[in-house]
C-alpha cells in the first residue's frame, strides 16, 4: 500500500511545512515505503516559480498540481491560490488513491482535510490528519482573514466531524492534543508526534566557525538571532523595543534571517529609527543553515498568546539543534515557556515586554557560563525528546500499523 501526503508546498521549497514533509517522506522512502507527495507547483517565497509537474526525488514521487500564483502579499491573492489548489486536488487524488492507501493531509491550505477526507472515503483510503495548526481558530485569533461568526461556526462543525472520523490525528504538541480532546476527538484517534530539526543540516558549531558572522564583521559581539518566518503570529514589537533599548550597547547586535509580513515591517521600522545594530538577511539555503544558526549566541522565538494550543513554533527545534539558548516571547505559561523553564535552556518574557527582553539579553551576555550551560541543555533536550530519528520512527510505526493487514 502507498502513503500519500498532501500539502501545498513540498521539496525543494524551504517553508517549514515543506521541509518537515519532504524530510519525512525521504526518510520513509529510504525504509522501503512507497511514498507520494501531492503539492502545488509554487514556492512559498516565489509565486512566479513553476516547479515540474512530476519529479522523483530520493525515492519519493512528487506530483504537483496547477494553482494560481498570486503569492502571499495580499489576502485576496492568497485566498485565490488556496481555492485553485482545492479545485485541482479532487481529480488528482481520485486517480492516485487506491483502497487501503494511507493519505496524510497537512494544514496548508487551511481545512485541507475536509476535501482530502471526502476523496479518501470515496476511494476506500485511510485518512490521517497532520495538524501544524488549528483552523479556523488561528484565523479568528489573528483576525486575518476576518471570519464571520456564522461561517466560523460552520467551518468548526465540518472540521470537527473530519477530525472525529479520521483514523488518526497527529498533533505536534500536548496542548494541541488537549484542544482536540475538548473537540470530541477520542484518545484512540490522537497521536502526539513533535516536529523536529534536520540534525544533519543544523549541528552545533562555535560562533567563531560561522562564515556568515565573519562576513558581517560581528567579531566578539553578542548576537541575538531570529531565523525563519516572521509573520502575523509572531511579535515584532517586543523585538523592536528591545533593539531600541540596546542600541547604545555596541557589544550586542541583532541578526534577523528569513522573511514574512513581520520581517518587512520590522526591517522598515529599524531603518526608520536608524538602528544599525539590527542586521537583516533573506532565507539562507539549507546547506548554509548550520553556519547561519551558529552566527548567533542566542536565538529568539515568539508566539501570540491567543495561539497557544493552536500552533507550536517549529523554530524551537532548530535552535536547540544548533546548541544555542532560546529566548521565548509569548505566554508565560505557554508550552514553550514550560519547556524552557523545566530544562533550563533559555528564558521567557511576556508578549510586549521589550524592557524585560532587553534585560534578559544583557544578563545572558554578561554571563558566558550560563549561556554555554543553557545551550548544552537545549541540545540535550533535543537529543532526548525531539530528535529527527525518534520522530521518523514514530511516523514509520504509525503508518505501518495503518497500512498493515
PyMOL commands that set and color helices and strands:
alter all, ss='L'
color gray80, all
select helices_A, chain A and resi 16-30+75-96+112-123+137-142+149-165+174-182+187-189+207-209+211-215+236-245+261-272+286-294+305-307+315-321+335-343+354-365+368-385+388-403
alter helices_A, ss='H'
color red, helices_A
select strands_A, chain A and resi 2-6+34-40+54-57+60-65+102-105+126-131+168-171+190-192+222-229+252-259+278-282+298-302+325-330+346-350
alter strands_A, ss='S'
color yellow, strands_A
deselect
rebuild
show_as cartoon
